Amino acid sequence: ASPWFTLADQFCPAAWPLPATGGCCSGADRCESSGTTSDRSKQRLAGFSRQTYSNATKVAINSWLAELVRGSRASSADSIWSLLLETHELQTLSALRAAGVHAANDSTIVPNPSGEESAAIRQAAPGICAVPCTSHELLAAWLTTGKDVAPELKAFRSRCPGFDFVWLDYCGTLGSSPGRRRQADLRSLFTGSLLRPRCVLAVTVSERGAARLYRGELADGLVLCVRAAAREVQQQVALLGIAEYKAPTPMVLAAFVVDAEAAALAACKPVAEGLSFVPGDHWCVGRGLAAGLETPLARALRFAAGAFATAAGRGASALALESVKLLPVTQALEACGCTVLSSLPDQLEAEVAAAIHGRAIGVLSGAALLDYLQQLARRPQEIFAAAWLGYDGGRACTSTQLHSCSDWSHLNELLGLRLLSTDALLAVTVAYVSTAEVWLGSAVDWTLAGLRHACSRHGYHVAAASVMKFTANNSRLAVFLRLGQGPRKLEAGVLPPALLNQPGFEEAAGASMEFHSSWDEARVKTPSAEGRRLRQLLPALRQLLA
């Protein structure tokens, strides 16, 4: 029998909470990055023609969706009810009418957080309900019975029997903090019974700020998110197709029809230069993985997980708090015959993981994870010889957050409850922003110092350490610690230098992998680019403070 244990039996899937967005453990607790535009991103944007996207891809997408809506209607006489994320150009509304769809202004609602843009929408289409708010605020207010609902929304809601067409044209992922609000939008549409039979639901997400693991990953998450929201209220959704394009960030659009068969609409597809399309009946989860289209980041994580499992030894009892749906640590440990207790921090990641691997995995984060660790502590037999704490799947840490890693609550709970053996193998993975290092390697120095402090606080000692560094959307590090008896100077490494010659290292090097069998904390420190920048600012700061 496979030594596989999950947390699924401990928590009912319907009751799995969304991951907390702050204050649970630390800044490393899997939240979204800041979203600022890097110099490299600005250079890419400078070379991108918005007109090219608007005149080709956008037109093709709008025309395709309009044809889907037209084909889904039993009668063309009545006006459809639509929820659209539009600008004052109203390109989607124009495409619907061009396709012969009766889409009246007074049966269309458009949330837009800009008051100026909302006013322009009302001016361009008199009678339309343009509400100056986000889609999240709109749907929350729609399902509210209180008196705080805006009069125009209340009037529209009283007339609307449900929607025949919804296009949530987002510009971001589903796995970030704003992404969890996007997931909540989808749940609200279904739990609020806002989608009529034969409604066409279209959702767009982008890879902006995301660290992609394999080709098609974004589409997998989107399709399974919509299906899970529908399943919660026993509704059916049929996937009509998935379009991928750039605008300039890689975008994924999935279209569905609610409580109806997709066969009659399957012939429709968008056509434009640079746009790829997969019909709904050809899509399957994990297509990119099956085709071997993993990114360097995924290969680097697998390589690090394999090294960890080898160091843990055969038959070890291990805890794997995974950060990504590929479950690289769990798979590597199982291959070494280890008994593994695994979890993921996010419900959607777990949905995709279950579909890819064919088995359930529990969802734990924040307070729920702390509670579970306390439950484990009540079982004397639950002592782990190896533990992997994956903090790299969410918000990248700042220098302040790296400095405070000794206070991360999940780490301290694990150590304080004595859930690790005295000679356990402990690995911690972290993503950090480019400004977090003031000298080269300072992110590792601070993380290692914090881990040593946390271990010492609870009566553990660090005997050896190794480090891996690699880069995806953010810089990342993995610190491997071997615990031991009594404090000592770190001279030995956990992982052997020969690891550089192991199969898979060259593939992992595609993510700019660096491997340090031992870490020299006493080395001469060299300023980083951020350190040099701060040094240049120092005279000006002195003048301001004088």
N, C-alpha and C positions, 0 to 999 in steps of 0.2 A: 504494500500500500504506500502511496505517496505521502511523505511526512508533511502534509499541507494542513495548516490550521488558519482559519480566517476569523474575523470578528463579526461576520454576517449574522451569526446566531445570537450575538449579544445585543444587536440593535436591529429593530424592525426597519426594513428599507423605507417604508412610508414615513417613518419618524426621523430619518436621518436628517440632521440639521444642516443648513448651509454653513460653510466655514465662517468663523468670525472674521471680521475685517480689521481688527486691531485690538491690542491690549491683551492677547491671549498668552503669548509666550515671549515675543520680542518682535523687533522689526523684521526678523527673518521668518515670521510665521506665514509665509506663502501668500503675500498680498501683491498687489500690482505695482509695477515700477512707476516712476513719476510722470512719464509721458512727455518729457521735454524733448525738443528736437535737437539732435546732434548735428555737428558740422557736416558729417558725412551724409546725413539725411537731407540737409539743406542743399547740398550739392546735387543729390539725386533729384530733388524737387525742381531745382533750377533747370535741369535738362528735360523735364517732363512737360509735354504739351497737353494742357487741360482741354483745349479745343479738340484735339484728336480723340480723346476719350469721350467727350460729350457728343461729338458728331458721328461716332462709329459704334463703340461698344455700348454706350448708354442708350442710344436709339435702338440697337438690336435687342437689348435686355427689355426695354420698355415695350417694344413691339411683341416680343415673345410672351411676356406676362399678359398683355392686353388680349392676345389670341387665346391664351389659356382661360382668361375670365370669360371671353365671348363663348368659347366652347363649353364652358361649365354651366351656362345659363339655359334653363329649360324654355324660357321666354325672354325675348329681347324688349318687350314692351315696358316692363317696370324698370325704374332706375335702381342701380345697385347701390348698396351701402358700403362705403369704403373708409378705411383707416390708412392714411398714407404719411410717410415721412417725406415731405416735399419742401422745396423752396418756392419763391415767388414765380419761378419759371414754369412750374406746374407741368413738367414734362410727362409725368406718368398719367395725369389726368387727360392731357392732350392725346397721348397714345391710346388710351381707352376709347376716346371718342372717335379717333381715326380708324379704329378697328370695328366701329359700329356698336360699341357698348354704350348703353344709356347710363351715363354717369353724371347726374345732376350736381350742381354746386351745393344745394342744401341737403344732399345726402352724403356729403364727403366731410370728413373731419381730419385736420392736419395739426398735430402738435409740433411746435417749433419754439425752442427756448428763447429765441430772440424776439423781443416785442416789436422791433422795427421790421423784421422779416415777416412776422405774423400780420402786421398791418399791411405790408405789401401784398401778401397772399390774399387778404380780404379785398384789397383794391383790384387785384387782377381777376378775381372770381367772386363777384358780389353774391352774398348768400352763403358762401362756404363757411364752415365752422373752423376757424384757425385760432388755436388756443396757445398763448405764450407760455409753454411749459415743455418739459421733456415727455417722452412716451411713458417713462416710469411714473411720473407725476400724474399724467392723464389717466392711466389705467388704475392707479391707486385711488384717484378721486372718483372714477367711474363706478368703482365697487364700494364706494363710501355712501352711507345713507345720511350722514350728518348735514349740517347747514352750511358748511364751509365750501361746498362745491360751487364753482363759478357759474353764474346764471346762464351763459351761453352753452356751457357743457351740460348743465342740468336740462336745458330745453332740448338739446340735440339727443341726449340720452332718453328722454321721455318719448321721442318719436322713433328712435332706432330699434328695429326688431332683432338686430344682430348684423354682423358684417358678412358681405359676400366676397370682399377682397380686402386683404390686409397685406401691406408691404412694409416690413420693419427694415429699413435700409440703414443698418448700423455701420459704424466705422470703427470697429474694435473687435476684440476676441470675446469668447464666452467664459474664459477661465480666470479673468482678472476680477478686481473688486467691482468696477462698472459692469463687467461681464456677468456677474452674478445678478445684477439688477436686470440685465437683458434676459437672463434665464427666468427671472421673476415675471417679466412681461409676458413671456410665453405661457407660463403657468396661469397667469391672470386671465389670458384670453380663453383658456380652456375651462378653468374652474369657475369663471364668471359666465360661462355659456354664451360667449360673445361671438362665436363662429357658427354661422348657419350651415346646414347641410349643403355640400357642393361649394363651400367657400374655398377660394384659392388663397393660400397663405404663403407668402414669400418672405424669406429672411436673408439678409446679407450680413456677413461678418468679414473681418479683415485680419491679416497677420500682423498688424501694427503692434510692435512691442513684444510679439510672441516669440518664443524659442521653439522652432519647429523640430519635431523628432523624425517625421517621415512624410513623404508626399501623400496628400489626401487626409492628413490628420485633422485639419480644420473642418473639412466636410464631415468626417466621421462624428466629431463632437456635435456639430450642428444637427445632423439628422437624428442622432440618438437623443439629443435634448428635446427636440420637438416630439419625437415618439414617446418619450417618457412623460411629457406633459399631457399628451393625449391619453395615454394609458391610465393616468391617474384618475380620469373621469370616464373611463370606458368608451372613449371615442376612437375612431379609426382615422389614420392619415395615410394617404398613399403618396409616395415620393414621385414627382413628375420629372425631375431632372436636377442636375447640379451644373452650374456654369462657373468657370474660373477665369479670371481676367486680372489685369492690373490697372490701378487708378490713383496714383502710381503704385501704392501698396498692393500686394497680392490680395485679391478679393475672392470670396466664395459666396455664391447665391444658390440657395436651395428652394425649390417650389414644391408645394404639397397641395392636395385637394382633400377636404375634410368630409368624412362619411360618404365617400363616393369612389367609384372605380376609376383608375387612371387610364385605362385602355383607350377610351375615346379621345383623350388629350395627348396621347403618347407621340403622335406624329409631329407635334409642334416642337421646334427647337430653335435657339438663337444662333445666328451666324454673323461673325465679325472677325476681322483680322486680330490675332492675338487672343482670341477667346476659345477655350476648350469646353466641351460639353459631354456629360455622361447621362444618358437616359436613366430614369429612375429604376427600371427593371434590370439595368446592367450594373448598378451600384452594389457594392458589398463592403462591409466594414473591414478595414485593414488591407485594402487593395495595394497601397504603397508598400506596406511591410511584406506582403506576399511576393511583390516584385523586387524586393531587395533595395527599395529606395529610401533607406535610412539616411539621416543627415549625420555629419561628423559629430554633432553633439550626442546623438543616440549611441554612436559607436564608442565615444569617450566614456559615457556612463556605463555601458556594458563592460568596457575594459576595466574601469575602476571597480565595478561590482565583482567581476571575476577575480581581480587581485584580492579583494576583501574576503571573498568566499574561500580562496586558497589559504589565506592567512588564518581564517577561522578554524579550518581543519574539518575533517570528515566527522559527521555525526554530531556536530555541535548544536546546542539549543540557541536559536537566534531570534532577535527582534528586528524587523525591517519596517521602519516608517518611511515608506516609499514616497517619492515626490512626483513620479511620472507614471503614466498608464502602461508603459512597457514592462513594468515590474522587473527591472534588470537585476536588482539585488536578490529578490525572492527566487528568480529562476537560477541565478548563479549558485545560491546557497543550496537549493534543492538538488542541483546537479552534483553537489558534494555530499549528498546524503544528510543534510542538516534538517532539523525540525524547525520550522519557520512560523513565526506569528507575524502577520503582515497587515498593513492598513494603508489607505490613501487619504489625503486630507480633503478631497473634494468629491461630491456625489457624481458629477459629470465625468470626472476622470475614472471613477469606479465603474460607471456605466460602460464606458468605452473599453476599459480593461476587461470587464466581464465578457463583452462581445468578442474581443480579440482572443482571449485566453480560454474562454469557455468555462469559467468558474467564477463564483462570486468572491468579492473581497470587501471587507468592511470599510466604513468611512469614519475616521476619527480626526478631530482637530480641536484646538482650544480646550475648553473646560471638559468636553467629553473625553478627550484623550487623557487628561489629568485624572479624571474619575476612573477610567479604565485601568490606568497604572496602579491606582490605589486598590482596585479589585484584585489585580494580579499579586500585589504585595500580601494579600490575605491567604494566598496559596503558597505554602512553604516550598513546593516543588518548582515554582516558577523563578528560577535563577538563570539568567542568560549568560552564555559564554561569549556572545558577540551581539552588538547592537549597531544599527545604522540609522542615523537621524538625518533625514533628507530635508534640509531647509532651502534648497536651491530652486524649488518649483514656483516660487512666487516673487514677491517684491525683493528687489536687490537691496542689500544692506548699505547703509552709509557708514562712514568711519565711526560715528558715535555709537551706532548699533553694534558694530564689531567690537568696540571697546567694552560694551556691556554684555557680551555673550556669556560671561560667567553667571549672569542673573537670569538666563533664559529658563522659563519655568518647567518646560518638558524635560530638559536636561537635568535640572536640579531635582525634579520629582523622581526621575529614574535612578539617580545616584542616592538621593536621600532615603528612598525606600529600599535600598540595598538590593535592587533587582539585577545588578551585575555581579559576576564573580570577581574576586580580587585580582585575577589575572586576565580579565576579559579584554576582548578586542572591541574598540569603540571607534566608529567613523562618523564624522560630521561633514555634510556638504553645505556650502553657502554660495549664494550669488551676491556680488557686490558691485556698486556703481563705479564708474571710471574715476570719480573724484575721491574714492574712499582711501586710496593709497597716497601717502605723502612721501614715502620712500619705497623703493622697489621691494616688494615682499612684505610691506607693513601689514597688509590684510591677513597674511598667514601669521605674522608675529603676534598680532593682537588676538586672533582667534585661538592660537595655541596657548597664549598666556591666560586667556579667559577660561579655556577648558581645564588647564592645569589648576587654576584657582578654584573652579567649581569642584573638581575631583578632590582636591585637598580639603575643601570645606566639609566634605562628607566622608572623609577617612580613606579615600582612594589616592593612589599616587601614579604618576605617568612614568613608565620605564623606557619607552621608545616611541618615536614618532616618524611618520613618513608623510609626504605631501604630494598631491597632484593638483596642477592648475591647468585650466582650459578655458576657452572663450566661445560663447555663442552670441546671444543678444546682449549678454553681460559677461563680465569676468566671473569665473567660478573657481572654487577650490574645494578640495576634499582632504581633510586631515584624518589620518589613521593613527590611533593611539593604542599601544599595548600597556595595560595597567600592570602594576607590580607592587612589590613590597618596599615601602620606604621611599622618601624623596631622593632623587638622584639627578645628576646633570645629563641632559639629553645628548648622547653621543651615538647611540645605536638607532637603527631604523627598523620599522615594522616590516616593510616590504624590501626584498632583496634588490640590489642594483641590476641583477640579471633580468629583471622585469622589462628592461628596455629592449631586450632581444626576443620577448615573447610574441607569439602570433596575436595580431590585433593592435599592437602598439602603433604601427604605421598608419592604420586606418584611423585610430584615435588621434593621431598627430594632425589630422585634418582640422581638428578643433583647436589647433595651437597647443597641444598637450605638452606640459612640462612635468617631469617626474623627478622627485627628490627623495632618494631612499632615506636620507636623514636630513634634518633641517638645521642649518647653522644660525642660531640666534645671535651669536657673537660676531657675525661678519661685519665688515665695514658697510655702513648704510649709504646708498646712493639715492639722491632725490629723484622722485618720479616727476612726470610732466606737471601733475597737480602741485607737487612740492615746489617746483620751480616757479609756477604761477603765483603761489602764495608768497614766495620769497620776493617776487617783483612787487606784490601789493603791499608788502610790509611797510615801506617808507610812507606810503599814502595813509595807511592805517595809523601810523605813529603821529602823523600830522593831525589827523582827525581827533585823536585822543589827547593831544597836547593841550 
